[in-house]
Structure formats: structure tokens, C-alpha cells
Amino acid sequence: MQTIKSPYNFKGGIHPAYHKELASGSAIQGLPLPATLSVPMSQHLGAPAKPCVKAGDEVKKGTLIGAQAGFISAPVHAPVAGKVNAIAEVLTASGRPCQAVVIERVESDETDFMQPMTNWQSRSKDELLARISEAGIVGMGGAGFPTKIKLSPPMDKPIDTLILNGAECEPYLTSDHRMMVEHAREIRLGAEIARSILGAKTLRIAIEDNKPDAIAAVEKAFEGVAGDVALTVLRTSYPHGSEKQQIYAVTGREVPRGGLPMDTGCVVENVSTAFAISEAVVKGIPLIQRVITVTGDAVQNPANLMAPFGTSYQSLIDACGGFRGGRPAKVISGGPMMGFAVSSLATPTGKTASGVLLLSPGRVSQYTSQACISCGRCVDACPMRLIPSELSQFVEADDIEGAEGIALMDCIECGSCAFVCPAHRPLVQHMRRGKACIMAQRAAAKAKRD
Amino acid sequence: MKVENQTELFLVSSSPHTHIGSSVERIMLDVLIALAPAFAASLYFFGVDALRLTATCVATCLLAEWLCRKAMGRTNTISDLSAIVTGVLLAFNLPPSLPTWMAAAGSLFAITICKQIFGGIGYNVFNPALAARAFMLISFTGAMTVWSNSGWIASVGASTVDATTVATPLGVVKEALKAGAAMPNFTGAAVMQLFTGKINGCIGETSALALLLGAAYLLWRKVITWHIPGAYIGTVFIYASILHLVAPEASVPPQIHLLSGGLILGACFMATDMVTSPVTRKGMLIFGVGCGIITMLIRTVKSGAYPEGVSFAILLMNAITPLINRGCRNKVFGTKS
């Protein structure tokens, strides 16, 4: 396998302070498990899973507890053995209420996994896809789109390139980084499975150049993979982990407006998702845990923890020695650019949460929004080449149609604009509000038609 | 759902949760720092008059800003420093002998009529300092065109010009040409005088050297990009060079155009005013080229009343900035070519 420098640079982007050093050297470790886990039924994009256990039921590690409830949905499995206490409502990291299966943990080695597929090469595409679906695998980079759907594009959209996303461009987070350093062989296996399902001729692994040890590990592990395989080293720039920007950086192709990656013949999978695929296929283990980086200046010992889903943030923080320097101002699920600030440490982990970031009051600047001074910095920063200043003013004036007319829906909410805005305007918040209005209008129009 | 005790909750807000650390105040402070060398030069060349005018304009602008915000029941915006920038820039565009009350009247106009009536910082259509200068040129025409004698006229040997009519360099040339006299002889020493600033003119516009130092600082701090000043100065240079090549006897050499008439001040500090200039790079280039062409048109039309033209060029381009913004949006990522 060869290593190449990314031949294309997307326009825009920013260079925030990364602070990756807090956790990047810390090997993945387990944690003392809490007595109870609240496993959310909505850990993915689409319809929440439907609880298929009831209070009093005993579950083993890997038992199905939430059934897939629609085409875009994913099943949920018990991450630990124990007894179902209740089906309760919890707030997920994004702040939405959802049902959760509360499991009172018991010490037990019993598992309820699927049959390992010892010789996956001899299995049919459909068998492999069914396994990925059954294992509840969703995109672990943040969006949580069911992987099975991503890996089964329609016939008229042939896929020639599979890109493994190891960019991890969000500041602070190091979970993908550690996965690549410590589990590059499993990631390779997952990538080979996904590539064979897609029939993709080309395989690229995209890693930002601020992770030399991950690059070295991946180079070593991918030695000898047949065909057109290369590691594409991206220059460190946010948001290189965004699908559209990454496809461009690796292939020079632009996902058409309103289109999907498959329109460019590409599928992008997060490296942690590739790991999950290999675990599900080769070992029969459903997606029940993930690496989550607990970091920030307000936590005692930043670490990368392999945590079962449903672990509370409180347990994660306890495992890292608690707060440093008093109570943090903000607790963020994910990174500082796109993560969700959560209100409570009772928030449970899920499939898409790659980090818990604790920031001290000194790191959390609170600003009063001022009038736009048209400096154009947001325009330079926007990786989608929009005019965030103008969009925000349209939304502020409730001219949603006007905003839609200048490509509001193309916004990927990466936050680059708000990051650079000297007037501290809540640009992303404006975009989200505008987009939500448009989505509501579209839904209403659709309901009227039906 | 369990409602938790308020004190247990953490701060929730929309992402992003981090910021580069920039602010409007910091931008304005950078502009003030960048204007410091030119202020020093103005003190050196024009002495106490430079201090008198700058202090008057800054104090009046601050007072007007504070009063307007109070009268409108809006938040006080004095601390964003933009009123100080307007005051300094307006003062820099005034002749040294201007009476204090006129400077104060101009400053009041700048903040009240040109800025706060539109809603304050961010909402004004025209650069307040330039719009106020235009107002003053019309209202106080005489006082606004009286210049002190720096000895530049003698050094270029423009003897046909009445020695008592002390004019700016471009004014001297225009009068000479209008009178049918030969183009003054621009010696190396005369050009050097233009560069350092020992010439007649508004207090802050004369020293190209000091202004370029400030512009370099703004570029380094990334407060401005090269697009507007580059396009502006480049257009003036190309326009002037062509004229000079075609008719050397009747045209001012390009280096004189660049170093006089407030071009450097205008191109680096006034045309780059963020509020009144375009937001895209393409728009900035068009804006700069437009400023350059209009400046040269005003300067080279023989029958024209104004020998300079930077202020009016920028004001005219300010007026079409919304149009440029509309026409120069970037091609959105993924647009089919």
C-alpha cells in the first residue's frame, strides 16, 4: 500500500486549537462499570428502536433489547448482563427525550452473541449485510446513519471508492486515533468486508497529518491488501472529517448539491465503524460499546475508555478521577465544534458519542452577539462556500425563503463561521433554526399532498 | 421526566463551543494601532493642528455615539472603539487649518447621520468618515481646501502656479495643466517628499511611508486582505501608466498618482472598511477596481473641479456594495459546473 498526500485542498476551513495531546497518548482502557445502565433506544439516525424486553426480564451481554423499527433504524443490544429494571425516559446527548432500557448489572460472563462467521469471504453479500444490520451497526463518526443502508446503494449508483474516515478533525477527540493505533488490523478487516460488499475497486484511508503514529500503524496493518489501496494523508484542517470535504480531498469529486456521497461513487465509513463491522462479522459481537474520549481541561485524568452504551457520563468522569479545578462550565457530548452541550451527567453514552469534553469556565467564553460588520471572515471559513453572514441575517429577519434561496440547506453546521465571527454571532444557531423551519414547511406540504 | 435542581444543570448552548478569540473591539484596536504611524507623521508635519483636529474629532464622535445610543434606547457601543476609528479617519481627511468647530460639526454628522441613523455599527451604507468629509466639502468648501505650504511647489518648479495659492500636489498639477503650462518636473527629491509626507494635504494622508507601515500591520494581523487595496492601487497604477505612456507631457506619472491625493490612506484604511465593502474575495476585487477607475476618472477629467477623488470613488462604490455582494456570491460546493 502506498501513502499519498491529499491531492486536493477544499476551500475554507479553520485551524482551531486541537488540544489532542490531553488524551492522544492514553491507551484505550476499561472502566469500573456502574450498577445500572440506561441504554437509549435512539442511538442512531431514524426511528428509535422499539424495546423488546420488559421490566424483570433477564438479559445477557448481547441480548437484543430494542428491535429495529423501520427502514432507517437500528436494533439495540444489552451491553452488559443483568436484569431489566424499567423502561424509562431519558434525555439523550442531543437533548431529545427517548425511551431507554434500564439494566441492573450482574457480574456474569454469559453472552448472547451471534454466530461468528469464520470464513466471511465465502459468505454472500446479503448475508454480510444482514449481519451488519442485525448487529445494530451505525456510522460512528457522529451522524449515526445505519451502516447497512450505506453499504447497499441502489443499482444505478455504482460505488468505485470506499473511504475510511480517520481524519478525526474535531479538536480534543482521540477515540478514532487510538482505534487506529491499537486496532488497525481489525479496521483493515472491517474495511475489506465493506469493500467486498460494495465491490469498490478503490480503497482509501484518510488520516490527518497530525496523527503520525496512527498513520504508521495503518500503513503497517494494511500492508498487502490487494488492488488500488492507499493511505491519503490530509493536511490538518477542520472540517476534513466531513464527508463532503473528505471525498473532495481524497478524490477531487464534489458531492452534488442536495445529493449523497454515492452520487460521486464514494462511500465513507468511519474507522470505528469498520472495527465494529469486523467484530460483528468475525466474532459475532453486536455493537454494544465504543471508545469514548473523556477529555478537556476540567477533568482530572483524560482517557480513552471502552465504555458499554448506557454508561452515564458521571461514571465516565468518575473513572477519570473526577473534575479538575472545580465544576466545569460545560459538558459536551462530542467535540467543541459540533458536539452537544448536555445539561446533566446522567446523560447516557450511545453509538455516536465519541467523546465527553469537560471545559472549565475559563475555556467557555460567553459572548453577547453584536451586529454583523460584514468582515467576510465567515465567508472565507465556510467549507461549503456559503455566505453565512447573509444567511444569518435572513433568518434573523424571518425571511426563511430568502435564506433558502441562497443555499441555507447546503449548510453542514460545522461551526467554522461562528468560530471566526468577531461579532460573536450565533451563526450556527441561526442556520439550524432556518433549516428546521424549512424542514417543517416541507413536512407540512408533504402531509397536505398525501 | 425528572426535573432536576437548577443548580445541578450545566450550561447548554448551540455548537460551536469554542471561538478563535477575535472581536470587533480587537479589530478596531488593530486599525487604531495601524493608524498610529500616520498619526505620528501628522504630528511631525502639521504639529499642534494635527493634535487639535484629531482630538476634536475623536471626542465629538464618542460623545455623539453615546448620545445617539442613549436617545435611541440602545446598548452603549462606545467600547467597540469604532467611533474612535471614525474620528481618527475623519481627522486624517481634514486640512490642518480647519477651524475646530467645523471638525466637530463634521464628526457629529459622521456619527449621527452617517452611522447611527442607519442603526449603528454594521448597518451603515457609507463609510461615516468619508460621507462626513463629503458633507464638509460641500458645507465648508473654502476652509476644506486651504492648505499649508510645505515647499513642495517650489521643489517641482511649478512656477506658473500662483505662489499664494497653496495647493495639494495633484491640485498644483491640475491648475498648471488648466493654465496651459508644462507638466511640473517631478524630481527624485519631489517624489521622496511625497513618499515621506512633507507635502500639502490632509493631516493624515500625506505620509505614504507611515500609512504603508500601518497597512502592513493590518495585513499581518489579517484584519484586511490584499484584495481591496491591491485591486485599488493596482488599477490606479495601470490606468495612470497607460495615460502616461500615451501622452507623457500631459499626464501625471503613475508614481505621483499613487503617492498623492490620499490614495494610500483611502485604499488601505477607508476602502477596506468592512461594513461598507463586499464580503467575498471576488467582490472585493471588483470593489477595488471600481474605486481605482472612478478615482482616475475624477482626477483626469480636465474640466473637473476636484483634483483628487479618492473619497468620492469609495463613497460611490460603497453605494453599490450590496449589489456587488448579491452578484458575487461564491459557487456553492457541489454546484454542477
Interface residues (C-beta under 8 A of the other chain):
Chain A: F10 I14 P16 A17 E89 L91 G95 P97 P171 K244 Y248 E254 V255 P256 R257 G258 G259 P328 A329 K330 V331 I332 P336 M337 M338 G339 F340 A341 V342 S343 S344 L345 L357 L359 R363 V364 S365 Q366 Y367 Q370 A371 C372 I373 S374 C375 G376 R377 V379 D380 P383 M384 R385 L386 I387 S389 E390 I406 A407 D410 E413 G415 A418 F419 V420 C421 P422 A423 H424 P426 V428 Q429 R432
Chain B: M1 E4 E8 L9 F10 L11 V12 S13 S14 S15 P16 H17 T18 H19 I20 G21 S22 S23 V24 R26 I27 D80 G119 G120 I121 G122 Y123 M274 V275 T276 S277 P278 V279 T280 R281 M284 N325 R329 N330 K331 V332 F333 G334 T335 K336
